[in-house]
Amino acid sequence: MKKDNIIQEKSYDFAVRIMNLYKHLLQEKKEFVLSKQLLRSGTSIGANIEEAIGGQSRKDFYAKLTIAYKEARETHYWIRLLKDTSFLSKDTAQSFLNDTEEKLRIIGSIQKTIRNS
């Protein structure tokens, strides 16, 4: 992985955090439904970033970025829901929410740049 692609690095690191959180929710909290949704959307952000980077056209790149943005929005939702149902502590949830919001800002900024060029 190239070290100069911030969103690629950050979305991969986030996917690792999500996988570890998923394991915690399964093993420690015995939560099997919402955690699976979180795993799917949280790891999909990086997968779609990777697909965008390998896109065949500018339009393809933008479309995959849009999917990554939507997956980040969904991930934000699941984290809030897990926090508000006491499966996640406020501190843990806030850390993940901050991380998700960072991805949303970066992806949104890239989308804006593409739209304006």
C-alpha positions as CSV (number, residue, x, y, z in Angstrom):
1,M,0.0,0.0,0.0
2,K,1.3,3.4,-0.9
3,K,2.1,5.6,2.1
4,D,1.0,8.8,0.4
5,N,-2.7,7.9,0.0
6,I,-4.2,9.1,3.3
7,I,-7.7,7.8,2.8
8,Q,-6.4,4.4,1.6
9,E,-4.3,4.1,4.8
10,K,-6.9,5.5,7.1
11,S,-9.7,3.3,5.8
12,Y,-7.6,0.2,6.0
13,D,-6.6,1.0,9.6
14,F,-10.2,1.7,10.4
15,A,-11.2,-1.7,8.9
16,V,-8.7,-3.4,11.3
17,R,-10.3,-1.5,14.2
18,I,-13.8,-2.5,13.1
19,M,-12.7,-6.2,12.9
20,N,-11.3,-6.1,16.4
21,L,-14.5,-4.3,17.7
22,Y,-16.6,-7.0,16.0
23,K,-14.6,-9.7,17.8
24,H,-15.1,-7.9,21.1
25,L,-18.9,-7.5,20.5
26,L,-19.2,-11.2,19.7
27,Q,-17.0,-12.6,22.5
28,E,-17.6,-10.2,25.3
29,K,-21.0,-8.7,24.7
30,K,-22.6,-11.7,22.9
31,E,-24.0,-9.3,20.3
32,F,-24.5,-11.1,17.0
33,V,-26.8,-9.0,14.8
34,L,-25.8,-5.3,14.9
35,S,-22.1,-6.2,15.1
36,K,-22.4,-8.1,11.8
37,Q,-23.9,-5.0,10.2
38,L,-21.1,-2.9,11.6
39,L,-18.5,-5.3,10.3
40,R,-20.0,-5.2,6.8
41,S,-20.3,-1.5,6.5
42,G,-17.1,-0.6,8.4
43,T,-14.9,-2.8,6.3
44,S,-16.7,-1.9,3.1
45,I,-15.4,1.7,3.3
46,G,-11.8,0.6,2.6
47,A,-12.9,-2.0,0.1
48,N,-14.7,0.7,-2.0
49,I,-11.7,3.1,-1.6
50,E,-9.5,0.3,-3.1
51,E,-12.0,-0.2,-5.9
52,A,-12.1,3.6,-6.6
53,I,-8.3,3.7,-6.8
54,G,-8.4,0.9,-9.4
55,G,-11.3,2.6,-11.2
56,Q,-11.2,2.6,-15.0
57,S,-12.4,6.1,-15.3
58,R,-13.0,9.3,-13.4
59,K,-16.7,8.5,-13.3
60,D,-16.0,5.0,-12.0
61,F,-13.6,6.5,-9.3
62,Y,-16.3,8.9,-8.2
63,A,-19.0,6.2,-8.1
64,K,-16.9,4.0,-5.8
65,L,-16.1,7.0,-3.6
66,T,-19.8,7.7,-3.3
67,I,-20.4,4.1,-2.1
68,A,-17.5,4.4,0.4
69,Y,-19.2,7.6,1.7
70,K,-22.5,5.9,2.1
71,E,-20.9,3.0,3.9
72,A,-19.2,5.4,6.3
73,R,-22.6,7.0,7.0
74,E,-24.1,3.6,7.7
75,T,-21.2,2.7,10.0
76,H,-21.7,5.9,11.9
77,Y,-25.4,4.9,12.4
78,W,-24.5,1.4,13.8
79,I,-21.9,2.8,16.2
80,R,-24.5,5.3,17.6
81,L,-27.0,2.5,17.9
82,L,-24.5,0.2,19.7
83,K,-23.7,3.0,22.1
84,D,-27.3,3.9,22.8
85,T,-28.1,0.3,23.5
86,S,-25.1,0.0,25.9
87,F,-23.1,-2.5,23.8
88,L,-20.4,0.2,23.5
89,S,-19.1,2.5,26.1
90,K,-19.4,6.2,25.4
91,D,-15.6,6.6,25.1
92,T,-15.2,3.7,22.7
93,A,-18.2,4.8,20.7
94,Q,-16.8,8.4,20.5
95,S,-13.5,7.2,19.3
96,F,-15.1,5.2,16.5
97,L,-17.5,8.1,15.7
98,N,-14.6,10.5,15.5
99,D,-12.8,8.1,13.2
100,T,-15.8,7.7,11.0
101,E,-16.4,11.4,10.8
102,E,-12.8,11.9,9.7
103,K,-13.4,9.4,6.8
104,L,-16.6,11.3,5.9
105,R,-14.7,14.6,5.8
106,I,-11.9,13.2,3.7
107,I,-14.1,11.4,1.2
108,G,-16.5,14.4,1.0
109,S,-13.5,16.6,0.3
110,I,-12.3,14.4,-2.5
111,Q,-15.8,14.2,-4.0
112,K,-16.0,18.0,-3.9
113,T,-12.6,18.4,-5.6
114,I,-13.7,16.0,-8.4
115,R,-17.1,17.8,-8.9
116,N,-15.4,21.2,-9.1
117,S,-12.7,20.2,-11.6
